[in-house]
Amino acid sequence: METLNYVHWFNHERPHEAVDDLPPAVVEQIHYAARNELQPTG
């Protein structure tokens, strides 16, 4: 169980220095939101 807790923390909560101390999950959300805005409609 501790391994699962660590993996969750590592992927969702830890601040990552390379991306302005944002958690990786937040960076992923920002990435996909920006990507969706750039897709053409129609």
Buried (B, 14 or more C-beta within 10 A) or exposed (E): EEEEEEEEEEEEEBEEEEEEEBBBEBBEEEEEEEEEEEEEEE
